[in-house]
Amino acid sequence: MTVGGIAVATRNRIIRAFGRHGAFSEGESKNLKELGLQRLSCGIFKHMLRKKIIIKTNDDRYYMDKMYCERLLRRTRIVRPIALAFLFVIIALIAGIVFCYFK
C-alpha cells in the first residue's frame, strides 16, 4: 500500500471510530480509549485536530464536527476523479508527442 493509501485508510479508520460511537457533539465526546484509538500516534489525527474536524474538549475527550467531515469527504470525491482525468490527459499528450517524434 502506498503512503497516500495508508493515510486515507487511517483517516477512514478514525472517521469510522467516531461514527460507531456517535461522538458528534461535546456531550457525546469520547476519549481515545473508548474510540479504540488509544495507540494511534499519527499525523493524520493531529492534522484533523488542527483543521477542527476533530475537536478536543477540556477533559481530553474528542468529538467530530460531522458537517465539516462530510464536506471534506465530498470534496475528496469530487477532486480525485478530476485529478485522475487531468493526469490521463497529460499522459496521453506525452505519449502522442513521443509517438510523433519517433514516427
Chimera marker file (.cmm) of the C-alpha trace (Angstrom):
<marker_set name="trace">
<marker id="1" x="0.000" y="0.000" z="0.000" r="1" g="1" b="0" radius="0.5"/>
<marker id="2" x="1.295" y="3.461" z="-0.841" r="1" g="1" b="0" radius="0.5"/>
<marker id="3" x="1.831" y="6.224" z="1.686" r="1" g="1" b="0" radius="0.5"/>
<marker id="4" x="-1.250" y="8.040" z="0.372" r="1" g="1" b="0" radius="0.5"/>
<marker id="5" x="-3.270" y="4.836" z="0.655" r="1" g="1" b="0" radius="0.5"/>
<marker id="6" x="-2.153" y="4.361" z="4.244" r="1" g="1" b="0" radius="0.5"/>
<marker id="7" x="-3.117" y="7.959" z="5.058" r="1" g="1" b="0" radius="0.5"/>
<marker id="8" x="-6.583" y="7.519" z="3.536" r="1" g="1" b="0" radius="0.5"/>
<marker id="9" x="-7.078" y="4.192" z="5.333" r="1" g="1" b="0" radius="0.5"/>
<marker id="10" x="-6.044" y="5.781" z="8.645" r="1" g="1" b="0" radius="0.5"/>
<marker id="11" x="-8.356" y="8.756" z="8.081" r="1" g="1" b="0" radius="0.5"/>
<marker id="12" x="-11.244" y="6.402" z="7.277" r="1" g="1" b="0" radius="0.5"/>
<marker id="13" x="-10.499" y="4.324" z="10.392" r="1" g="1" b="0" radius="0.5"/>
<marker id="14" x="-10.651" y="7.463" z="12.537" r="1" g="1" b="0" radius="0.5"/>
<marker id="15" x="-13.913" y="8.614" z="10.921" r="1" g="1" b="0" radius="0.5"/>
<marker id="16" x="-15.493" y="5.169" z="11.374" r="1" g="1" b="0" radius="0.5"/>
<marker id="17" x="-14.485" y="5.107" z="15.060" r="1" g="1" b="0" radius="0.5"/>
<marker id="18" x="-16.240" y="8.408" z="15.724" r="1" g="1" b="0" radius="0.5"/>
<marker id="19" x="-19.266" y="7.293" z="13.697" r="1" g="1" b="0" radius="0.5"/>
<marker id="20" x="-19.573" y="3.966" z="15.522" r="1" g="1" b="0" radius="0.5"/>
<marker id="21" x="-19.640" y="5.723" z="18.885" r="1" g="1" b="0" radius="0.5"/>
<marker id="22" x="-21.777" y="8.669" z="17.765" r="1" g="1" b="0" radius="0.5"/>
<marker id="23" x="-19.218" y="11.204" z="19.007" r="1" g="1" b="0" radius="0.5"/>
<marker id="24" x="-20.511" y="14.219" z="17.058" r="1" g="1" b="0" radius="0.5"/>
<marker id="25" x="-21.038" y="16.741" z="19.847" r="1" g="1" b="0" radius="0.5"/>
<marker id="26" x="-19.363" y="17.803" z="23.067" r="1" g="1" b="0" radius="0.5"/>
<marker id="27" x="-21.952" y="15.927" z="25.104" r="1" g="1" b="0" radius="0.5"/>
<marker id="28" x="-21.252" y="12.711" z="23.165" r="1" g="1" b="0" radius="0.5"/>
<marker id="29" x="-17.450" y="13.121" z="23.196" r="1" g="1" b="0" radius="0.5"/>
<marker id="30" x="-15.269" y="10.103" z="23.952" r="1" g="1" b="0" radius="0.5"/>
<marker id="31" x="-11.678" y="9.564" z="24.990" r="1" g="1" b="0" radius="0.5"/>
<marker id="32" x="-9.264" y="7.784" z="22.676" r="1" g="1" b="0" radius="0.5"/>
<marker id="33" x="-9.542" y="4.505" z="24.580" r="1" g="1" b="0" radius="0.5"/>
<marker id="34" x="-13.341" y="4.466" z="24.211" r="1" g="1" b="0" radius="0.5"/>
<marker id="35" x="-12.920" y="5.155" z="20.484" r="1" g="1" b="0" radius="0.5"/>
<marker id="36" x="-10.366" y="2.345" z="20.135" r="1" g="1" b="0" radius="0.5"/>
<marker id="37" x="-7.718" y="4.817" z="19.009" r="1" g="1" b="0" radius="0.5"/>
<marker id="38" x="-5.522" y="4.823" z="22.130" r="1" g="1" b="0" radius="0.5"/>
<marker id="39" x="-2.475" y="3.519" z="20.250" r="1" g="1" b="0" radius="0.5"/>
<marker id="40" x="-2.913" y="5.951" z="17.392" r="1" g="1" b="0" radius="0.5"/>
<marker id="41" x="0.018" y="8.345" z="17.162" r="1" g="1" b="0" radius="0.5"/>
<marker id="42" x="-0.061" y="9.627" z="13.635" r="1" g="1" b="0" radius="0.5"/>
<marker id="43" x="-0.014" y="12.909" z="11.827" r="1" g="1" b="0" radius="0.5"/>
<marker id="44" x="-3.459" y="12.272" z="10.332" r="1" g="1" b="0" radius="0.5"/>
<marker id="45" x="-5.174" y="12.596" z="13.719" r="1" g="1" b="0" radius="0.5"/>
<marker id="46" x="-3.147" y="15.720" z="14.559" r="1" g="1" b="0" radius="0.5"/>
<marker id="47" x="-3.991" y="17.185" z="11.148" r="1" g="1" b="0" radius="0.5"/>
<marker id="48" x="-7.691" y="16.550" z="11.756" r="1" g="1" b="0" radius="0.5"/>
<marker id="49" x="-7.345" y="18.313" z="15.129" r="1" g="1" b="0" radius="0.5"/>
<marker id="50" x="-5.650" y="21.340" z="13.539" r="1" g="1" b="0" radius="0.5"/>
<marker id="51" x="-8.327" y="21.545" z="10.826" r="1" g="1" b="0" radius="0.5"/>
<marker id="52" x="-11.052" y="21.376" z="13.503" r="1" g="1" b="0" radius="0.5"/>
<marker id="53" x="-12.533" y="18.208" z="12.013" r="1" g="1" b="0" radius="0.5"/>
<marker id="54" x="-11.943" y="16.643" z="15.419" r="1" g="1" b="0" radius="0.5"/>
<marker id="55" x="-12.410" y="18.853" z="18.454" r="1" g="1" b="0" radius="0.5"/>
<marker id="56" x="-10.710" y="18.210" z="21.791" r="1" g="1" b="0" radius="0.5"/>
<marker id="57" x="-12.620" y="19.073" z="24.955" r="1" g="1" b="0" radius="0.5"/>
<marker id="58" x="-11.058" y="20.310" z="28.204" r="1" g="1" b="0" radius="0.5"/>
<marker id="59" x="-11.133" y="16.825" z="29.756" r="1" g="1" b="0" radius="0.5"/>
<marker id="60" x="-9.155" y="15.090" z="26.946" r="1" g="1" b="0" radius="0.5"/>
<marker id="61" x="-12.220" y="13.808" z="25.157" r="1" g="1" b="0" radius="0.5"/>
<marker id="62" x="-12.834" y="14.194" z="21.446" r="1" g="1" b="0" radius="0.5"/>
<marker id="63" x="-15.747" y="14.594" z="19.082" r="1" g="1" b="0" radius="0.5"/>
<marker id="64" x="-16.024" y="15.059" z="15.339" r="1" g="1" b="0" radius="0.5"/>
<marker id="65" x="-17.558" y="18.013" z="13.521" r="1" g="1" b="0" radius="0.5"/>
<marker id="66" x="-19.854" y="15.916" z="11.345" r="1" g="1" b="0" radius="0.5"/>
<marker id="67" x="-20.722" y="18.657" z="8.837" r="1" g="1" b="0" radius="0.5"/>
<marker id="68" x="-17.078" y="19.607" z="8.252" r="1" g="1" b="0" radius="0.5"/>
<marker id="69" x="-16.125" y="15.954" z="7.831" r="1" g="1" b="0" radius="0.5"/>
<marker id="70" x="-18.900" y="15.403" z="5.285" r="1" g="1" b="0" radius="0.5"/>
<marker id="71" x="-17.725" y="18.456" z="3.303" r="1" g="1" b="0" radius="0.5"/>
<marker id="72" x="-14.150" y="17.140" z="3.362" r="1" g="1" b="0" radius="0.5"/>
<marker id="73" x="-15.216" y="13.711" z="2.099" r="1" g="1" b="0" radius="0.5"/>
<marker id="74" x="-17.463" y="15.235" z="-0.580" r="1" g="1" b="0" radius="0.5"/>
<marker id="75" x="-14.616" y="17.445" z="-1.794" r="1" g="1" b="0" radius="0.5"/>
<marker id="76" x="-12.302" y="14.415" z="-1.930" r="1" g="1" b="0" radius="0.5"/>
<marker id="77" x="-14.869" y="12.513" z="-4.019" r="1" g="1" b="0" radius="0.5"/>
<marker id="78" x="-15.007" y="15.413" z="-6.478" r="1" g="1" b="0" radius="0.5"/>
<marker id="79" x="-11.301" y="16.300" z="-6.671" r="1" g="1" b="0" radius="0.5"/>
<marker id="80" x="-9.904" y="12.783" z="-7.087" r="1" g="1" b="0" radius="0.5"/>
<marker id="81" x="-11.678" y="11.959" z="-10.410" r="1" g="1" b="0" radius="0.5"/>
<marker id="82" x="-10.798" y="15.381" z="-11.812" r="1" g="1" b="0" radius="0.5"/>
<marker id="83" x="-7.141" y="14.910" z="-10.872" r="1" g="1" b="0" radius="0.5"/>
<marker id="84" x="-7.100" y="11.432" z="-12.425" r="1" g="1" b="0" radius="0.5"/>
<marker id="85" x="-8.680" y="12.727" z="-15.642" r="1" g="1" b="0" radius="0.5"/>
<marker id="86" x="-6.115" y="15.534" z="-15.811" r="1" g="1" b="0" radius="0.5"/>
<marker id="87" x="-3.296" y="13.037" z="-15.280" r="1" g="1" b="0" radius="0.5"/>
<marker id="88" x="-4.701" y="10.791" z="-18.025" r="1" g="1" b="0" radius="0.5"/>
<marker id="89" x="-4.797" y="13.721" z="-20.484" r="1" g="1" b="0" radius="0.5"/>
<marker id="90" x="-1.194" y="14.677" z="-19.668" r="1" g="1" b="0" radius="0.5"/>
<marker id="91" x="-0.013" y="11.088" z="-20.186" r="1" g="1" b="0" radius="0.5"/>
<marker id="92" x="-1.931" y="10.874" z="-23.478" r="1" g="1" b="0" radius="0.5"/>
<marker id="93" x="-0.342" y="14.120" z="-24.674" r="1" g="1" b="0" radius="0.5"/>
<marker id="94" x="3.150" y="12.928" z="-23.762" r="1" g="1" b="0" radius="0.5"/>
<marker id="95" x="2.517" y="9.577" z="-25.457" r="1" g="1" b="0" radius="0.5"/>
<marker id="96" x="1.278" y="11.388" z="-28.584" r="1" g="1" b="0" radius="0.5"/>
<marker id="97" x="4.355" y="13.625" z="-28.689" r="1" g="1" b="0" radius="0.5"/>
<marker id="98" x="6.710" y="10.670" z="-28.238" r="1" g="1" b="0" radius="0.5"/>
<marker id="99" x="4.860" y="8.666" z="-30.873" r="1" g="1" b="0" radius="0.5"/>
<marker id="100" x="5.045" y="11.542" z="-33.418" r="1" g="1" b="0" radius="0.5"/>
<marker id="101" x="8.721" y="12.146" z="-32.660" r="1" g="1" b="0" radius="0.5"/>
<marker id="102" x="9.775" y="8.551" z="-33.287" r="1" g="1" b="0" radius="0.5"/>
<marker id="103" x="7.494" y="8.005" z="-36.307" r="1" g="1" b="0" radius="0.5"/>
<link id1="1" id2="2" r="1" g="1" b="0" radius="0.2"/>
<link id1="2" id2="3" r="1" g="1" b="0" radius="0.2"/>
<link id1="3" id2="4" r="1" g="1" b="0" radius="0.2"/>
<link id1="4" id2="5" r="1" g="1" b="0" radius="0.2"/>
<link id1="5" id2="6" r="1" g="1" b="0" radius="0.2"/>
<link id1="6" id2="7" r="1" g="1" b="0" radius="0.2"/>
<link id1="7" id2="8" r="1" g="1" b="0" radius="0.2"/>
<link id1="8" id2="9" r="1" g="1" b="0" radius="0.2"/>
<link id1="9" id2="10" r="1" g="1" b="0" radius="0.2"/>
<link id1="10" id2="11" r="1" g="1" b="0" radius="0.2"/>
<link id1="11" id2="12" r="1" g="1" b="0" radius="0.2"/>
<link id1="12" id2="13" r="1" g="1" b="0" radius="0.2"/>
<link id1="13" id2="14" r="1" g="1" b="0" radius="0.2"/>
<link id1="14" id2="15" r="1" g="1" b="0" radius="0.2"/>
<link id1="15" id2="16" r="1" g="1" b="0" radius="0.2"/>
<link id1="16" id2="17" r="1" g="1" b="0" radius="0.2"/>
<link id1="17" id2="18" r="1" g="1" b="0" radius="0.2"/>
<link id1="18" id2="19" r="1" g="1" b="0" radius="0.2"/>
<link id1="19" id2="20" r="1" g="1" b="0" radius="0.2"/>
<link id1="20" id2="21" r="1" g="1" b="0" radius="0.2"/>
<link id1="21" id2="22" r="1" g="1" b="0" radius="0.2"/>
<link id1="22" id2="23" r="1" g="1" b="0" radius="0.2"/>
<link id1="23" id2="24" r="1" g="1" b="0" radius="0.2"/>
<link id1="24" id2="25" r="1" g="1" b="0" radius="0.2"/>
<link id1="25" id2="26" r="1" g="1" b="0" radius="0.2"/>
<link id1="26" id2="27" r="1" g="1" b="0" radius="0.2"/>
<link id1="27" id2="28" r="1" g="1" b="0" radius="0.2"/>
<link id1="28" id2="29" r="1" g="1" b="0" radius="0.2"/>
<link id1="29" id2="30" r="1" g="1" b="0" radius="0.2"/>
<link id1="30" id2="31" r="1" g="1" b="0" radius="0.2"/>
<link id1="31" id2="32" r="1" g="1" b="0" radius="0.2"/>
<link id1="32" id2="33" r="1" g="1" b="0" radius="0.2"/>
<link id1="33" id2="34" r="1" g="1" b="0" radius="0.2"/>
<link id1="34" id2="35" r="1" g="1" b="0" radius="0.2"/>
<link id1="35" id2="36" r="1" g="1" b="0" radius="0.2"/>
<link id1="36" id2="37" r="1" g="1" b="0" radius="0.2"/>
<link id1="37" id2="38" r="1" g="1" b="0" radius="0.2"/>
<link id1="38" id2="39" r="1" g="1" b="0" radius="0.2"/>
<link id1="39" id2="40" r="1" g="1" b="0" radius="0.2"/>
<link id1="40" id2="41" r="1" g="1" b="0" radius="0.2"/>
<link id1="41" id2="42" r="1" g="1" b="0" radius="0.2"/>
<link id1="42" id2="43" r="1" g="1" b="0" radius="0.2"/>
<link id1="43" id2="44" r="1" g="1" b="0" radius="0.2"/>
<link id1="44" id2="45" r="1" g="1" b="0" radius="0.2"/>
<link id1="45" id2="46" r="1" g="1" b="0" radius="0.2"/>
<link id1="46" id2="47" r="1" g="1" b="0" radius="0.2"/>
<link id1="47" id2="48" r="1" g="1" b="0" radius="0.2"/>
<link id1="48" id2="49" r="1" g="1" b="0" radius="0.2"/>
<link id1="49" id2="50" r="1" g="1" b="0" radius="0.2"/>
<link id1="50" id2="51" r="1" g="1" b="0" radius="0.2"/>
<link id1="51" id2="52" r="1" g="1" b="0" radius="0.2"/>
<link id1="52" id2="53" r="1" g="1" b="0" radius="0.2"/>
<link id1="53" id2="54" r="1" g="1" b="0" radius="0.2"/>
<link id1="54" id2="55" r="1" g="1" b="0" radius="0.2"/>
<link id1="55" id2="56" r="1" g="1" b="0" radius="0.2"/>
<link id1="56" id2="57" r="1" g="1" b="0" radius="0.2"/>
<link id1="57" id2="58" r="1" g="1" b="0" radius="0.2"/>
<link id1="58" id2="59" r="1" g="1" b="0" radius="0.2"/>
<link id1="59" id2="60" r="1" g="1" b="0" radius="0.2"/>
<link id1="60" id2="61" r="1" g="1" b="0" radius="0.2"/>
<link id1="61" id2="62" r="1" g="1" b="0" radius="0.2"/>
<link id1="62" id2="63" r="1" g="1" b="0" radius="0.2"/>
<link id1="63" id2="64" r="1" g="1" b="0" radius="0.2"/>
<link id1="64" id2="65" r="1" g="1" b="0" radius="0.2"/>
<link id1="65" id2="66" r="1" g="1" b="0" radius="0.2"/>
<link id1="66" id2="67" r="1" g="1" b="0" radius="0.2"/>
<link id1="67" id2="68" r="1" g="1" b="0" radius="0.2"/>
<link id1="68" id2="69" r="1" g="1" b="0" radius="0.2"/>
<link id1="69" id2="70" r="1" g="1" b="0" radius="0.2"/>
<link id1="70" id2="71" r="1" g="1" b="0" radius="0.2"/>
<link id1="71" id2="72" r="1" g="1" b="0" radius="0.2"/>
<link id1="72" id2="73" r="1" g="1" b="0" radius="0.2"/>
<link id1="73" id2="74" r="1" g="1" b="0" radius="0.2"/>
<link id1="74" id2="75" r="1" g="1" b="0" radius="0.2"/>
<link id1="75" id2="76" r="1" g="1" b="0" radius="0.2"/>
<link id1="76" id2="77" r="1" g="1" b="0" radius="0.2"/>
<link id1="77" id2="78" r="1" g="1" b="0" radius="0.2"/>
<link id1="78" id2="79" r="1" g="1" b="0" radius="0.2"/>
<link id1="79" id2="80" r="1" g="1" b="0" radius="0.2"/>
<link id1="80" id2="81" r="1" g="1" b="0" radius="0.2"/>
<link id1="81" id2="82" r="1" g="1" b="0" radius="0.2"/>
<link id1="82" id2="83" r="1" g="1" b="0" radius="0.2"/>
<link id1="83" id2="84" r="1" g="1" b="0" radius="0.2"/>
<link id1="84" id2="85" r="1" g="1" b="0" radius="0.2"/>
<link id1="85" id2="86" r="1" g="1" b="0" radius="0.2"/>
<link id1="86" id2="87" r="1" g="1" b="0" radius="0.2"/>
<link id1="87" id2="88" r="1" g="1" b="0" radius="0.2"/>
<link id1="88" id2="89" r="1" g="1" b="0" radius="0.2"/>
<link id1="89" id2="90" r="1" g="1" b="0" radius="0.2"/>
<link id1="90" id2="91" r="1" g="1" b="0" radius="0.2"/>
<link id1="91" id2="92" r="1" g="1" b="0" radius="0.2"/>
<link id1="92" id2="93" r="1" g="1" b="0" radius="0.2"/>
<link id1="93" id2="94" r="1" g="1" b="0" radius="0.2"/>
<link id1="94" id2="95" r="1" g="1" b="0" radius="0.2"/>
<link id1="95" id2="96" r="1" g="1" b="0" radius="0.2"/>
<link id1="96" id2="97" r="1" g="1" b="0" radius="0.2"/>
<link id1="97" id2="98" r="1" g="1" b="0" radius="0.2"/>
<link id1="98" id2="99" r="1" g="1" b="0" radius="0.2"/>
<link id1="99" id2="100" r="1" g="1" b="0" radius="0.2"/>
<link id1="100" id2="101" r="1" g="1" b="0" radius="0.2"/>
<link id1="101" id2="102" r="1" g="1" b="0" radius="0.2"/>
<link id1="102" id2="103" r="1" g="1" b="0" radius="0.2"/>
</marker_set>
